[in-house]
Amino acid sequence: MSINWKPKAWIAILLGVILQAFTFLYLNRPRLFWLYFLLSCVVSFIDWKYQTLFAAIFSIICPLHAYIVVKNFKGASERGWYSRWWGIPVIYAVFFSAVFLFRSFLYEPFLFPSASMQPTIEKGNHLIVKKPGYRTYGTYGVSLAGGKIASTDLMQRGKLYAFYPPDKEVPFVQRLIALPGDRVVVKGNDITINGAVLATNLLYEKDQLEVYEQQLDGITYLIQRMKMRPARDMAGIVVPEESYFFMGDNRDNSTDSRFWGYVASDSIIGEVVYIFK
C-alpha cells in the first residue's frame, strides 16, 4: 500500500461519532486509538458506577480530533492493515464478541433497580454476578443457553443470587433462604428452617424501620422491617426438588418466594460476588 495514502475526512468524522476511538485505526494512528480506548473504558466505568454521561463526550472529541489529524495528515509511514476498509469491522466484531461472551458466560454487571434488598443493597447500586456453572447463559436480553446448575454445591443458604422468578423475564437478586427438601416457616421476624429458628437480633431503630442482624449457615447479614406494615407470614412448606426459596432483605417491601413461589434450577443466573456501594 502506498505511503501517500490519505484518509477521507467524512469517513474519519463518521467513525469518530459512531465508533469513537476506532476512528484512529482508520487514520493509521494506533497509539491514539489505545489512548482514547483506555480513557473511554475508564470513563465508561465511572458512568456505569455513578450514572453519569461523561462517555458521551468522546462522540464529540474523537471526530474533532480525527478531523484535525486528516487536515494535517502526511503519508510518512506505511498504511497498517487495521486502517483498511475491512480492518475496523473485524477488530470491532472481535472486541464486541469478546465482551458479549465474557458477560454471557463469566461475569456480568447489573444495576439494582429497587429497594427490596435494603439495607444490604441500595436502589441504584451496581452488582457483579459470577456465572460459570449456573448454565443460564446470555446477556443484553439474548439467551444463549439454559439448563440446570452443574452442581448443587454452587447454591448455599445465606448467599445472594441473580435469577429469573417464575413467569418473569426480568432478573431479580435476593438471598437464598432454603434448598430443595427444606421445610420453611415464616412468622413475623422468625424464619424456621427444618425446625431451627434463624438467630435474629435487633441492632437499631430508625424512623419507622427496624434493622436486624440475622445468621444463616454461618453467614451474617442485615434485614430491615417496617413497623407499620403487617408481617407476611407463611405456613410451613417444603421446597420441591430442583427448586429454591428466596427472600429480600427488606422483608416488608419485597416481592419474593412468599408471593410467586419457588425458583427453578434452570432459572438461576449466578452468584453475586461484588456490590458497588
C-alpha positions as CSV (number, residue, x, y, z in Angstrom):
1,M,0.0,0.0,0.0
2,S,1.4,3.4,-0.9
3,I,2.6,5.6,1.9
4,N,1.0,8.5,0.1
5,W,-2.5,7.3,1.0
6,K,-4.6,9.9,2.7
7,P,-7.8,9.2,4.7
8,K,-11.1,10.9,3.9
9,A,-12.3,13.5,6.4
10,W,-16.0,12.4,6.2
11,I,-15.2,8.8,7.0
12,A,-13.0,9.8,9.9
13,I,-15.7,12.1,11.3
14,L,-18.4,9.5,10.9
15,L,-16.3,6.8,12.6
16,G,-15.4,9.2,15.4
17,V,-19.1,9.8,16.1
18,I,-20.2,6.1,15.9
19,L,-17.1,4.1,16.9
20,Q,-15.1,6.9,18.6
21,A,-11.6,5.6,19.4
22,F,-11.7,3.2,16.4
23,T,-11.5,6.1,14.0
24,F,-7.9,6.4,14.8
25,L,-7.2,2.9,13.5
26,Y,-8.6,4.1,10.1
27,L,-6.3,7.1,10.4
28,N,-3.3,4.8,10.9
29,R,-2.7,6.1,14.4
30,P,-2.8,3.1,16.7
31,R,-1.2,5.0,19.6
32,L,-4.1,7.5,19.6
33,F,-6.5,4.5,19.4
34,W,-5.1,2.9,22.5
35,L,-5.1,6.3,24.3
36,Y,-8.7,7.0,23.6
37,F,-9.8,3.4,24.1
38,L,-8.3,3.2,27.6
39,L,-9.7,6.6,28.5
40,S,-13.2,5.6,27.3
41,C,-13.0,2.4,29.3
42,V,-12.2,4.3,32.5
43,V,-14.9,6.9,31.8
44,S,-17.5,4.2,30.9
45,F,-16.8,2.6,34.3
46,I,-17.4,5.9,36.0
47,D,-20.6,6.4,34.1
48,W,-21.7,2.9,35.0
49,K,-21.0,3.3,38.7
50,Y,-22.2,6.9,39.2
51,Q,-24.9,7.1,36.4
52,T,-23.2,10.0,34.6
53,L,-22.9,10.6,30.9
54,F,-19.2,11.6,30.6
55,A,-18.5,8.9,28.0
56,A,-20.8,10.8,25.5
57,I,-18.1,13.5,25.3
58,F,-15.9,11.1,23.3
59,S,-18.5,11.2,20.5
60,I,-17.6,14.9,20.1
61,I,-13.9,14.8,20.9
62,C,-13.0,11.9,18.7
63,P,-14.4,13.2,15.4
64,L,-13.0,16.7,16.1
65,H,-9.5,15.2,16.7
66,A,-9.9,12.9,13.7
67,Y,-10.7,15.9,11.5
68,I,-7.6,17.7,12.7
69,V,-5.5,14.6,12.0
70,V,-6.8,14.4,8.5
71,K,-6.1,18.1,7.8
72,N,-2.5,17.7,9.0
73,F,-2.1,14.2,7.6
74,K,1.2,13.3,6.0
75,G,1.8,9.9,4.4
76,A,5.0,9.4,6.2
77,S,4.5,5.7,7.1
78,E,3.1,2.6,5.5
79,R,-0.6,2.1,6.0
80,G,-1.4,-0.6,8.5
81,W,-3.8,-3.4,7.8
82,Y,-6.1,-2.2,10.6
83,S,-6.8,1.1,8.7
84,R,-8.2,-0.7,5.6
85,W,-11.9,-1.0,4.9
86,W,-12.1,-4.4,6.4
87,G,-9.8,-3.8,9.4
88,I,-12.0,-1.8,11.7
89,P,-15.1,-4.1,11.2
90,V,-13.0,-7.1,12.0
91,I,-11.4,-5.6,15.1
92,Y,-14.7,-4.2,16.4
93,A,-16.5,-7.5,15.8
94,V,-13.8,-9.4,17.7
95,F,-13.9,-6.8,20.6
96,F,-17.7,-6.9,20.8
97,S,-17.8,-10.7,20.6
98,A,-15.2,-10.9,23.5
99,V,-17.3,-8.6,25.6
100,F,-20.5,-10.4,24.8
101,L,-19.1,-13.8,25.6
102,F,-17.5,-12.6,28.8
103,R,-20.8,-11.2,30.0
104,S,-22.7,-14.2,28.9
105,F,-20.6,-17.0,30.4
106,L,-18.3,-15.5,33.0
107,Y,-19.2,-12.2,34.8
108,E,-22.0,-9.7,34.2
109,P,-22.7,-6.3,35.8
110,F,-26.2,-5.5,36.9
111,L,-27.9,-2.3,38.0
112,F,-30.1,-2.9,41.0
113,P,-33.4,-1.0,40.4
114,S,-35.4,-1.5,43.6
115,A,-35.4,-1.2,47.4
116,S,-36.2,-4.9,48.1
117,M,-32.7,-5.7,49.3
118,Q,-32.2,-2.8,51.7
119,P,-30.1,-2.3,53.8
120,T,-27.7,-4.8,52.0
121,I,-28.2,-3.4,48.5
122,E,-29.5,0.1,47.9
123,K,-31.5,1.2,44.9
124,G,-29.1,2.2,42.2
125,N,-26.2,0.0,43.4
126,H,-24.2,-2.0,40.9
127,L,-23.5,-5.7,41.2
128,I,-21.2,-8.2,39.6
129,V,-22.6,-11.7,39.1
130,K,-20.5,-14.8,38.6
131,K,-22.0,-17.2,36.0
132,P,-19.8,-20.3,35.5
133,G,-21.6,-23.5,36.4
134,Y,-25.1,-22.0,36.6
135,R,-25.9,-22.7,32.9
136,T,-28.4,-19.9,32.4
137,Y,-26.2,-18.0,29.9
138,G,-26.8,-14.9,27.9
139,T,-26.6,-11.1,28.1
140,Y,-28.2,-7.9,26.6
141,G,-31.5,-9.7,26.6
142,V,-30.1,-12.6,24.4
143,S,-30.4,-16.1,25.8
144,L,-27.6,-18.4,24.6
145,A,-28.2,-21.5,26.8
146,G,-30.4,-22.7,29.6
147,G,-30.1,-25.7,31.9
148,K,-29.9,-26.9,35.5
149,I,-27.0,-25.8,37.6
150,A,-23.9,-28.0,37.3
151,S,-23.7,-28.8,41.0
152,T,-26.0,-28.2,44.0
153,D,-22.8,-27.1,45.9
154,L,-23.0,-23.8,44.0
155,M,-26.1,-22.9,46.0
156,Q,-25.5,-22.0,49.6
157,R,-28.1,-20.7,52.0
158,G,-27.5,-17.1,53.0
159,K,-25.7,-16.0,49.8
160,L,-27.1,-13.6,47.2
161,Y,-28.0,-14.9,43.7
162,A,-29.4,-13.4,40.5
163,F,-32.3,-15.4,38.9
164,Y,-35.5,-15.3,36.9
165,P,-38.6,-15.6,39.0
166,P,-41.5,-17.8,37.7
167,D,-43.2,-16.2,34.7
168,K,-40.9,-13.2,34.7
169,E,-38.3,-12.1,32.2
170,V,-36.6,-9.5,34.4
171,P,-33.7,-10.8,36.6
172,F,-34.1,-10.5,40.4
173,V,-31.4,-10.5,43.1
174,Q,-32.3,-11.9,46.5
175,R,-31.0,-14.0,49.3
176,L,-31.2,-17.8,49.2
177,I,-33.1,-19.0,52.3
178,A,-33.9,-22.6,51.6
179,L,-32.7,-25.5,49.4
180,P,-34.6,-28.4,47.9
181,G,-36.2,-30.5,50.6
182,D,-36.0,-27.8,53.3
183,R,-39.1,-27.1,55.3
184,V,-39.6,-23.4,55.8
185,V,-41.9,-21.4,58.2
186,V,-42.1,-17.6,58.2
187,K,-43.8,-16.0,61.2
188,G,-43.1,-12.3,62.0
189,N,-39.4,-11.8,62.4
190,D,-38.8,-15.6,62.8
191,I,-37.7,-17.9,59.9
192,T,-37.7,-21.6,60.8
193,I,-35.7,-23.9,58.5
194,N,-36.0,-27.6,59.2
195,G,-37.1,-26.9,62.8
196,A,-34.3,-24.4,63.6
197,V,-35.1,-20.7,64.1
198,L,-32.6,-18.4,62.5
199,A,-30.7,-16.2,65.0
200,T,-32.1,-12.7,64.6
201,N,-31.1,-9.8,66.8
202,L,-32.3,-6.2,66.7
203,L,-29.5,-3.7,66.0
204,Y,-31.2,-0.3,65.9
205,E,-34.4,1.5,65.0
206,K,-34.6,4.5,62.7
207,D,-37.9,6.3,61.9
208,Q,-40.3,3.6,61.1
209,L,-37.6,1.0,60.4
210,E,-36.1,-1.8,62.5
211,V,-32.8,-3.2,61.4
212,Y,-31.8,-6.7,62.5
213,E,-28.8,-8.9,62.2
214,Q,-29.6,-12.4,61.0
215,Q,-27.4,-15.5,60.6
216,L,-27.9,-18.4,58.2
217,D,-25.4,-21.2,57.8
218,G,-22.6,-19.2,59.1
219,I,-23.4,-16.1,57.0
220,T,-24.3,-12.9,58.9
221,Y,-26.3,-10.2,57.1
222,L,-28.8,-7.4,57.8
223,I,-32.5,-7.4,57.3
224,Q,-35.0,-4.5,57.5
225,R,-38.5,-4.4,58.8
226,M,-41.2,-1.7,58.6
227,K,-43.1,-1.1,61.9
228,M,-46.3,-0.1,60.3
229,R,-46.7,-3.0,57.9
230,P,-48.0,-6.4,58.9
231,A,-45.6,-9.3,58.5
232,R,-46.0,-11.6,55.5
233,D,-46.3,-14.9,57.4
234,M,-46.2,-18.2,55.6
235,A,-47.2,-21.6,56.9
236,G,-44.8,-24.5,56.7
237,I,-43.9,-25.5,53.1
238,V,-41.3,-28.0,51.7
239,V,-39.2,-26.7,48.9
240,P,-39.6,-29.0,45.9
241,E,-36.7,-30.8,44.2
242,E,-34.5,-28.7,41.9
243,S,-36.1,-25.5,43.3
244,Y,-35.0,-22.8,45.6
245,F,-36.7,-20.4,48.1
246,F,-35.5,-16.7,48.1
247,M,-36.3,-13.7,50.2
248,G,-35.4,-10.0,50.0
249,D,-33.6,-8.4,53.0
250,N,-36.2,-5.6,53.1
251,R,-38.7,-8.1,54.4
252,D,-41.8,-6.0,54.4
253,N,-41.1,-4.4,51.0
254,S,-40.0,-7.3,48.9
255,T,-41.8,-9.5,46.3
256,D,-40.1,-12.9,46.7
257,S,-40.8,-16.6,47.1
258,R,-43.5,-15.8,49.6
259,F,-45.5,-14.3,46.7
260,W,-44.5,-16.0,43.5
261,G,-43.2,-19.3,44.8
262,Y,-40.0,-21.2,44.1
263,V,-37.2,-20.6,41.6
264,A,-36.3,-23.5,39.3
265,S,-32.7,-24.7,39.0
266,D,-32.6,-23.7,35.3
267,S,-33.6,-20.1,36.2
268,I,-30.5,-19.3,38.3
269,I,-28.2,-16.8,36.6
270,G,-25.3,-16.8,39.1
271,E,-24.0,-15.7,42.4
272,V,-23.5,-12.0,43.4
273,V,-19.8,-11.7,44.1
274,Y,-19.4,-7.9,44.5
275,I,-21.6,-4.9,45.3
276,F,-20.5,-1.4,44.4
277,K,-21.9,0.9,47.1
